[in-house]
Each structure stands twice: as C-alpha cells, then as structure tokens.
C-alpha cells in the first residue's frame, strides 16, 4: 500500500501538466523579452488545449516589486509555426506573488486564482521551480483555511469551495453571472478532487470524514476568529482596491488598443484599424472606434 501524496507533491505534479508546444514557445518568448524567472499558464485554454481566443499568462520577475499597484497587464500577438496566437499577460515580481499567495497582502486575486488549475510552462532553474511550487501550495492553504472558516460546520468539499469562491467574487469589483462558483468547480473537477483535505493537512487543520465524502473541520475558535478578521479586512478593501487596479490598467495596459480591436472584431464582425495614435491613446480613441463600429454594423445590415 502506497502513501497518499501530500500537498507539495500534488502541486508539483499539477504544475508539470503537458501543454501544446506553441504555448511553451510563447511563454519562453515572453520570458526572454521581460527578463522573467517563471511563466504560469492558466484559464480555459489550459484545460482544452485550444489556441484560439486569448491565452492567459502570469509572468514572474526577479527582484523586488517596483510598481505599487500590480500586476501590470499587457496584450501580445505572435505567429508561431503559422498559428496566430494572442495572449493577455499579467506581470509582477515572484517575491510579491509568493507573499500574496500566502495571504500576506491585501490582495485576494492571487490565492483565489491559483488555487485553481495552472501550469508552470517556463522557469529559469530548479530553484525557481521550487519557489513557484511553494507559492502555489501556499495559495491552496490560504484558500482552504478561509473555506473552512466560511463554509458550513460539515459538508462536502464542493460546499466549502463554493463558499470560498462566492465570497471572493463578491469582494472584488467584477461582474460575474450567478453561480460562477459552480462553473469553476465543474470546469476542473479532477483538479479539485481531494485537494481540500490535502490543503487542510498541510495547514494543520484537523478534520473528520463521514460517509466517505462529508468533511467536518475542527477549526478552533481562536483560529476561526483570526481567519474571519483577516478576511473581513480584505473583503472591505476588495472593491476599492480593484477599482484602483482598473484605473491603472486603463492607462498602462500595453497593447490595449490591439486587444480591444480584436475583441470588437470577434464579437461584431467589424474590423477596426489601429493607427499609431490609437495605439498610444486607446481611451481618447474609443469614441471614434465606437462610431466606426456603428457605421460598419449599419452598412452590414443594409447590404
């Protein structure tokens, strides 16, 4: 009889998931261009292996975090082996990423995002791989601890994950359909299967299991109070913090005009020409773009 894997072993196996060669090539290209030490890949394209739409990457840099509001977001297009690729890239320091994953920052997005499925598609060396894997394990521990405090006294793992994701989405300045937490769990059932007990064990949270599926965490009163107080501060500041991030992104989103043009053409069928001026001033260019789209749609209807 073999021992069950611990959280660290599970995280390392998950991060080593195979991805299509074009994704690895794109990650390497992004890493070399930015001087990164690691690149994480996540989102629906990781699950499906598809290359259409927009690929999602987190690019992690060496050294201290320079920008106070992070991550920096950018959009990139590249043709690899005849296949056009598009990517939305979030960039930040690995040091800050690790702190946020461990719940040491006010941010909720890192640990809530990376308790979900992701793959480490490029890294500089084995030491960096270990640091990223430790951060992802910390994200699972942070999320699982809060799930134990927010969830029911006893329930299935899905009950605790639903409580967690429902709370984190509500705390952020985001527009999500009701039941978004269910779609997260439905998209990656294998990823979440067995993850919660492993994270609780790693975080020192005792629990009992009945009927093979119902869990009952033995969270002592002091830990529960401390965890909920930790969460309430982040919950209170979540929306204002995300508004600041959105305002920053509106002026620093590299490639925002090209990203918007691609989205508009994808959803309306109207191609949008990107001039150098529109590339430099995407916000000021927006009224003209909307006028162009309106005229294009009107012309298409009259054709």
Backbone torsions as a table, in degrees:
resi	resn	phi	psi	omega
1	UNK	NA	125.8	-178.1
2	UNK	-91.6	151.2	177.7
3	UNK	-71.4	148.1	175.8
4	UNK	-72.2	145.6	-179.6
5	UNK	-67.6	150.2	174.8
6	UNK	-88.3	179.3	-176.2
7	UNK	-61.2	-44.4	-177.8
8	UNK	-60.9	-41.9	178.7
9	UNK	-63.5	-42.6	179.8
10	UNK	-63.7	-43.2	-179.5
11	UNK	-63.3	-44.5	-179.6
12	UNK	-61.4	-38.4	178.9
13	UNK	-67.2	-40.4	179.8
14	UNK	-65.2	-44.4	-178.8
15	UNK	-65.6	-20.5	-177.9
16	UNK	-91.8	11.0	179.5
17	UNK	-56.7	143.0	177.8
18	UNK	-68.3	143.3	172.1
19	UNK	-131.4	164.0	-178.1
20	UNK	-66.1	148.9	-175.3
21	UNK	-57.1	-34.1	-178.7
22	UNK	-63.4	-34.2	179.1
23	UNK	-67.8	-43.9	177.8
24	UNK	-62.7	-40.2	179.5
25	UNK	-64.4	-41.0	178.8
26	UNK	-65.5	-42.5	179.4
27	UNK	-61.2	-42.6	178.9
28	UNK	-63.7	-40.6	178.6
29	UNK	-61.5	-45.6	179.0
30	UNK	-63.5	-40.6	-178.7
31	UNK	-63.6	-46.4	-178.3
32	UNK	-67.4	-35.5	-179.4
33	UNK	-68.7	-29.5	-174.8
34	UNK	-105.0	-8.8	-175.0
35	UNK	73.4	30.8	-175.7
36	UNK	-73.2	164.8	173.0
37	UNK	-107.9	-16.7	-179.5
38	UNK	-161.2	153.5	176.5
39	UNK	-135.7	125.1	176.1
40	UNK	-101.7	144.3	178.4
41	UNK	-120.5	136.4	-177.5
42	UNK	-151.1	179.3	176.0
43	UNK	96.9	-175.3	-173.1
44	UNK	-64.2	-31.8	-179.9
45	UNK	-67.6	-27.7	175.0
46	UNK	-65.8	-43.2	-178.5
47	UNK	-67.5	-39.8	-172.6
48	UNK	-93.8	-23.6	-174.9
49	UNK	78.8	5.6	-180.0
50	UNK	-75.1	155.9	179.8
51	UNK	-114.9	1.1	178.0
52	UNK	-83.5	174.6	-177.3
53	UNK	71.1	-148.4	-177.6
54	UNK	-119.1	125.7	175.9
55	UNK	-78.1	145.8	-178.0
56	UNK	-112.8	121.5	179.6
57	UNK	-126.0	148.0	164.5
58	UNK	-113.4	120.1	179.1
59	UNK	-102.7	122.8	-174.7
60	UNK	-108.8	128.6	-173.1
61	UNK	-103.5	157.4	175.0
62	UNK	-78.1	165.6	173.7
63	UNK	78.6	-176.2	-177.8
64	UNK	-74.5	159.5	177.1
65	UNK	-72.0	125.4	-178.7
66	UNK	-86.7	-47.7	-178.6
67	UNK	-81.3	138.2	-179.6
68	UNK	-76.3	-32.3	176.3
69	UNK	-105.1	118.3	-174.3
70	UNK	-133.1	163.7	-2.8
71	UNK	-80.9	167.2	170.5
72	UNK	-84.9	132.6	-174.7
73	UNK	-109.5	140.3	179.0
74	UNK	-147.2	162.4	-179.4
75	UNK	-122.4	136.7	-175.9
76	UNK	-134.8	143.7	173.7
77	UNK	-123.9	140.1	-178.7
78	UNK	-157.5	139.3	175.9
79	UNK	-101.5	120.9	-176.7
80	UNK	-118.6	113.3	179.2
81	UNK	59.2	34.3	179.8
82	UNK	87.0	-4.3	-179.6
83	UNK	-100.8	118.0	176.7
84	UNK	-71.7	129.5	-179.0
85	UNK	-120.9	145.3	176.7
86	UNK	-130.0	142.8	-177.1
87	UNK	-145.0	140.8	168.3
88	UNK	-102.9	126.7	-170.4
89	UNK	-122.6	126.0	173.0
90	UNK	-103.6	130.4	-175.2
91	UNK	-123.4	132.4	177.0
92	UNK	-160.8	171.2	-179.9
93	UNK	-75.5	139.4	176.5
94	UNK	-58.3	-39.0	-179.9
95	UNK	-57.7	-45.5	-179.9
96	UNK	-72.2	-37.8	176.4
97	UNK	-56.9	-45.5	-179.3
98	UNK	-65.0	-40.6	178.1
99	UNK	-64.3	-42.9	179.7
100	UNK	-65.9	-39.6	179.0
101	UNK	-62.7	-33.3	179.9
102	UNK	-83.7	2.0	178.2
103	UNK	79.1	18.5	-178.3
104	UNK	-88.3	-5.5	177.0
105	UNK	-112.8	165.6	178.6
106	UNK	-72.1	-20.0	-179.6
107	UNK	-59.3	142.2	174.4
108	UNK	-110.8	-12.0	-170.0
109	UNK	-73.7	-31.2	-173.7
110	UNK	-71.2	-55.1	-177.4
111	UNK	-69.9	-32.5	177.8
112	UNK	-69.7	-33.2	178.6
113	UNK	-76.7	-42.8	-170.3
114	UNK	-95.4	6.2	161.4
115	UNK	-76.7	-15.6	175.1
116	UNK	-84.7	175.3	-173.2
117	UNK	-64.9	132.1	174.7
118	UNK	-153.7	163.0	179.1
119	UNK	-132.7	140.0	176.7
120	UNK	-89.9	98.1	-169.1
121	UNK	-93.0	-12.6	174.2
122	UNK	-155.1	138.2	175.5
123	UNK	-151.6	152.5	-172.6
124	UNK	-72.2	-43.6	-177.0
125	UNK	-158.9	177.0	-176.7
126	UNK	-64.6	-34.3	179.2
127	UNK	-64.2	-40.0	177.7
128	UNK	-66.3	-42.3	177.4
129	UNK	-55.4	-44.5	-179.5
130	UNK	-63.3	-40.0	179.7
131	UNK	-65.8	-42.2	179.3
132	UNK	-67.0	-43.3	179.0
133	UNK	-61.2	-40.1	178.0
134	UNK	-64.0	-38.1	178.7
135	UNK	-66.4	-41.3	179.2
136	UNK	-66.3	-38.5	175.6
137	UNK	-63.5	-39.7	177.0
138	UNK	-63.8	-36.6	177.1
139	UNK	-61.2	-41.7	178.3
140	UNK	-65.0	-41.3	179.4
141	UNK	-66.0	-42.5	179.6
142	UNK	-62.6	-47.1	-179.5
143	UNK	-65.0	-43.3	-177.7
144	UNK	-66.5	-36.9	178.0
145	UNK	-62.3	-45.1	179.1
146	UNK	-68.5	-36.4	177.5
147	UNK	-60.3	-38.6	178.5
148	UNK	-64.6	-37.1	-178.6
149	UNK	-77.0	-34.2	-176.7
150	UNK	-89.4	-24.3	-174.1
151	UNK	-78.4	-178.2	-178.9
152	UNK	-71.1	165.6	175.9
153	UNK	-57.7	-37.5	174.1
154	UNK	-143.7	146.5	-179.9
155	UNK	177.9	-179.2	178.0
156	UNK	-79.3	162.0	174.7
157	UNK	-54.4	-38.6	179.2
158	UNK	-61.1	-35.4	178.1
159	UNK	-61.0	-41.8	-179.0
160	UNK	-71.8	-41.6	178.2
161	UNK	-64.7	-40.0	178.5
162	UNK	-60.8	-44.0	179.4
163	UNK	-60.3	-40.6	-179.8
164	UNK	-64.8	-54.6	-174.7
165	UNK	-69.0	-33.3	175.8
166	UNK	-61.2	-41.6	-178.7
167	UNK	-70.7	-42.7	-176.7
168	UNK	-70.1	-38.3	177.1
169	UNK	-65.7	-38.4	179.6
170	UNK	-67.1	-28.6	-177.5
171	UNK	-80.1	-16.7	-177.5
172	UNK	-99.1	158.9	178.7
173	UNK	-85.6	77.6	-176.4
174	UNK	-138.4	150.8	175.8
175	UNK	-106.5	104.8	-180.0
176	UNK	-123.9	146.1	176.7
177	UNK	-65.8	149.5	175.2
178	UNK	-58.5	139.7	-179.5
179	UNK	86.3	12.8	179.0
180	UNK	-56.9	-34.7	-179.4
181	UNK	-63.0	-33.9	178.4
182	UNK	-69.1	-37.6	-179.2
183	UNK	-68.3	-32.4	176.6
184	UNK	-62.4	-46.8	-178.6
185	UNK	-69.1	-37.5	-178.8
186	UNK	-69.9	-30.5	-177.3
187	UNK	-71.1	-32.9	-175.7
188	UNK	-132.8	58.3	-177.6
189	UNK	-60.6	-37.2	-179.1
190	UNK	-66.5	-34.5	-179.8
191	UNK	-65.1	-42.4	-176.2
192	UNK	-83.6	-15.8	-178.5
193	UNK	-63.0	114.5	178.3
194	UNK	81.3	-2.7	-176.4
195	UNK	-70.7	-41.2	-175.5
196	UNK	-60.5	-49.9	178.1
197	UNK	-59.9	-38.6	178.7
198	UNK	-62.8	-41.0	179.8
199	UNK	-68.2	-38.6	177.3
200	UNK	-64.0	-43.3	177.6
201	UNK	-59.9	-45.2	-179.3
202	UNK	-64.0	-29.1	-179.1
203	UNK	-93.3	2.2	178.0
204	UNK	77.5	22.9	179.2
205	UNK	-96.4	115.7	178.5
206	UNK	-75.9	153.1	178.8
207	UNK	-159.2	160.4	175.6
208	UNK	-117.6	157.4	-179.4
209	UNK	-125.3	130.1	175.2
210	UNK	-125.7	152.5	-177.4
211	UNK	49.2	23.1	174.5
212	UNK	78.6	-5.9	-175.7
213	UNK	-143.0	-27.8	-176.9
214	UNK	-83.0	125.7	-178.0
215	UNK	-106.2	149.6	175.9
216	UNK	-138.3	97.3	-178.8
217	UNK	-70.7	138.9	177.9
218	UNK	-97.1	69.5	-178.6
219	UNK	-84.4	114.9	-178.5
220	UNK	-67.8	157.8	-173.0
221	UNK	-58.4	-40.1	-177.7
222	UNK	-65.0	-44.0	179.8
223	UNK	-65.8	-39.6	179.4
224	UNK	-63.3	-46.4	-179.8
225	UNK	-62.9	-43.9	-180.0
226	UNK	-64.5	-41.7	-179.6
227	UNK	-66.5	-43.3	-179.7
228	UNK	-67.8	-35.3	176.5
229	UNK	-66.3	-41.1	175.3
230	UNK	-57.8	-44.0	-178.2
231	UNK	-70.2	-41.9	-176.4
232	UNK	-60.0	-36.3	177.7
233	UNK	-64.6	-43.5	179.1
234	UNK	-70.8	-36.2	177.2
235	UNK	-63.4	-41.5	-178.9
236	UNK	-66.6	-36.8	-176.2
237	UNK	-95.8	-3.6	-173.8
238	UNK	-59.0	-52.9	-177.4
239	UNK	-66.3	-48.2	177.0
240	UNK	-57.2	-40.4	-179.3
241	UNK	-64.6	-40.5	179.4
242	UNK	-70.9	-31.0	174.9
243	UNK	-63.6	-43.5	178.3
244	UNK	-60.8	-41.2	178.2
245	UNK	-62.2	-42.9	179.5
246	UNK	-64.2	-40.9	178.7
247	UNK	-63.4	-41.8	177.9
248	UNK	-63.6	-44.2	-177.8
249	UNK	-63.0	-30.4	-178.5
250	UNK	-65.5	-20.7	-179.6
251	UNK	-113.2	-13.5	-176.0
252	UNK	-122.2	3.8	179.9
253	UNK	-69.6	100.3	179.2
254	UNK	-65.0	126.3	179.8
255	UNK	81.1	17.1	-176.6
256	UNK	-59.9	-39.4	-177.8
257	UNK	-65.0	-42.9	179.6
258	UNK	-67.2	-38.2	178.0
259	UNK	-63.6	-46.0	179.8
260	UNK	-64.0	-40.7	-179.8
261	UNK	-62.4	-42.1	178.5
262	UNK	-63.8	-44.5	179.4
263	UNK	-61.9	-43.3	-178.3
264	UNK	-63.1	-47.0	-179.4
265	UNK	-64.8	-37.5	179.7
266	UNK	-63.3	-39.2	-174.7
267	UNK	-93.3	-22.5	-176.6
268	UNK	-116.8	-19.1	-176.4
269	UNK	82.5	1.0	-178.4
270	UNK	-97.7	115.5	178.2
271	UNK	-71.7	140.8	-179.6
272	UNK	-117.3	120.0	178.0
273	UNK	-75.8	133.7	-179.9
274	UNK	-106.8	107.3	176.4
275	UNK	-84.9	163.9	175.7
276	UNK	-55.9	-37.0	179.4
277	UNK	-66.3	-42.9	178.2
278	UNK	-64.5	-34.1	178.3
279	UNK	-65.6	-39.2	-178.4
280	UNK	-79.6	-28.3	-174.0
281	UNK	-130.7	67.5	-175.5
282	UNK	-63.0	-33.8	-178.9
283	UNK	-70.6	-46.7	179.2
284	UNK	-65.2	-29.1	-177.7
285	UNK	-79.6	-14.0	-172.9
286	UNK	-56.1	-46.4	179.8
287	UNK	-58.4	-41.5	178.8
288	UNK	-65.5	-38.0	178.3
289	UNK	-65.1	-44.2	179.4
290	UNK	-61.6	-39.8	177.3
291	UNK	-62.8	-42.6	179.0
292	UNK	-62.7	-42.0	179.6
293	UNK	-65.6	-42.7	179.4
294	UNK	-60.5	-44.5	179.8
295	UNK	-65.8	-40.1	179.5
296	UNK	-63.3	-42.8	179.2
297	UNK	-67.1	-39.1	178.7
298	UNK	-64.2	-41.6	179.6
299	UNK	-64.6	-40.1	179.8
300	UNK	-64.7	-38.9	179.0
301	UNK	-66.9	-33.1	-178.2
302	UNK	-83.4	-10.2	-177.5
303	UNK	-71.3	NA	NA
